[in-house]
C-alpha cells in the first residue's frame, strides 16, 4: 500500500514542469523550517510570509531564476488540484493529502 502511494506521488511530481518542481522544493523547504515555530506561536501567516522572504532572498542574491508571487499562487493551486499539497487550517503545507486521506478512509 505504501508503495502505491509513493508511486502515485512520484507520477504526479514527474508531470510537473521544472519551474513547478523548483517551487515545490522551495515550499517544502520553507514549510519544514517554519512548522515548529508556527505551532508554538499559533501564527497562521508565518508560512506564506516566509515564502515571500525566501523569494526576496533569491532575488537579492542574484540568482538567474526566482519565482514570482503569481507563479507561486498558480503552483499552489495546481498542487491542490492534483493532490500534492494544500494549505491546512494552521496555514502550513500538507503534502500528498489525497493519498494519505485514502489510507485512513
Secondary structure, 3 states (H helix, E strand, C coil): CHHHHHHHHHHHHHCCCHHHHHHHHHHHHHHHHHHHHHHHHCCCCHHHHHHHHHHHHHHHCCCCCCCCHHHHHHHHHHHHHHCCEEECCCCCEEECHHHHHHHHC
